[in-house]
């Protein structure tokens, strides 16, 4: 892979994330370029404990809220046809994409 494109994707909804990643990999395989990935990165967990409102004088009771951020990396050869098709991929609102061209 001479020139390649690194695509970073992250989302709180793992199903939407996997759907977009599978579309990217399918496009790369149909055009016949080298593709590496998807590489799953560690899931980031954000925990937020909050007090339950009517606690009064008794024991303190907490609710724990959790948000998980799932991440994937896909490396694709930098090809003009592939990049044009990647720009047409429909991405849900909760999936974020970062594209970086590597030398």
FENFEN-V777602 format. One line per field, one symbol per residue. ss: DSSP state (H for helix, E for strand, L for the rest). psi: psi as a letter, one per 40 degrees, with the letter a starting at -180 (. if undefined). burial: + if it has 24 or more other C-alpha atoms within 12 Angstrom, else -. Layout:
BEGIN
ss: ???
psi: ???
burial: ???
END
This chain:
BEGIN
ss: LLLEEEEEEEELLHHHHHHHHHHHHHHHHHHLLLEEEEEEEEEEEEEEEEELLLLLLLLLLEEEEEEEEEEEEEEEELLHHHHHHHHLLLLLLLEEEEEEEEL
psi: hchihhhhiiiehdddddddddddddddddefihhhahhhihhhhhhhhihhdgdbeaihhiihihhhhiiihhhiihhdddddddeehhhidehhhhhhhi.
burial: ---+++++++++-+-+++-+++++++++----++++++------------------------------+++++++++++--++--+--------+++------
END
